[in-house]
Amino acid sequence: MSDKFEEFVSAEDGGGSMKWISVKDGLPDGSVCDFVECIVFETLNNKVQHDYFSLHLAKSWNHYGKHVTHWMPLPEPPKDE
């Protein structure tokens, strides 16, 4: 994996609530819609990207497919104070 990804994972694991999940450990599940929106790391471009996971038909990533190695749910949107 790229050094950039390793740095990003290390920074995110430093106490924040967002954690990367390996596709080997699990995939997105349980939603009321057909697609789950996630942040992914893909090896096609070695970048963190935005993608959708199809829950019903293909059971795969919409844009980056087999190139996705890790994913995490999107964070909650900011709240107005």
N, C-alpha and C positions, 0 to 999 in steps of 0.2 A: 504494500500500500504506500501511497505517497506520504512524504513528510508533512505536507500541509494537512492531510486528513488526520494523521496521528496527533499533530499539534491541536487541531480543532477538537478531537475526541478528548484529549487530555484536559483542555480548557473546560469543556462541557461537563466532564466528570468531577470537576473541582467543587462539588457541593450544590450545583444547580439542580433543578428538578427535571431538566431535560436529559435523557440518557439515550445513547445510540443502542439499537437492537440489531444484532446480526440476523440476516435472513435465514441463517442456519438454526437460530434459536426460536424463530417465530415470525409470522407475517401478520399484517393488520387483520382484525376480525370485527364482528358484531357492529353493524351500522344499519340505520334505517334506509340508507340509499345503496346504490350499486357500487359506488366508488368511495374509497377513503383517501382523503388528501393528506399527504405526508411530506416531510423533508427527507431526502435520500442522499446517500453518497453513491455515485456511480463511477465505474472504472473506465467507461468509454472516454470521458474527458478528464477524469480524476478531479471531479468537482462535487460540491454540495449543491443539490438542485431541488426543485419542487416537482412532485409527481403524484399520480393517482394510482391506487391499487384496486383492481377489479375484484370484487368479492364473489361474483356469481358466474360469469361466463368463462373468461380466460384464466381467472385467478393468477394474474400476473401484473407487473407494472406497466402502465399505459405508455410511457415514453421511452424508458431506459431498459426495460425488460431484464434480461439475464445479467446486465451490467450493474444492477443494484446489489451492493454488498451489505449495507446497513441502512436503517431507517429510524425515524422517530415521529410521533404524532406532532402536529402543529401546536405551538403554544397557544394559550388562551389569548384572545385579543386584549389590548389595553383597555382599562376601565376609565371612564370619565370621573374625575374627582369633584 
